[in-house]
Amino acid sequence: MKRSFLLLLLALFASTGLTACNTVKGFGKDLQKVGEQMEEKADK
């Protein structure tokens, strides 16, 4: 019983960590696009 609970808890933390990495990566890409748009407007 304890072992299955610990495995479930471990799986939950692992999936949360992977989701957070994808979110941070996506945020970085969005931020990069905003920077590129600002740079284009500054060039004009």
WOJO-V734051 format. One record per pair of residues at least 6 apart in sequence whose C-alpha atoms are under 7 Angstrom apart, sorted by sequence separation. I is the first residue (numbers start at 1). GAP is how many residues later the second one is. If there is no record, write none. Layout:
BEGIN
I:GAP / I:GAP
END
This chain:
BEGIN
none
END
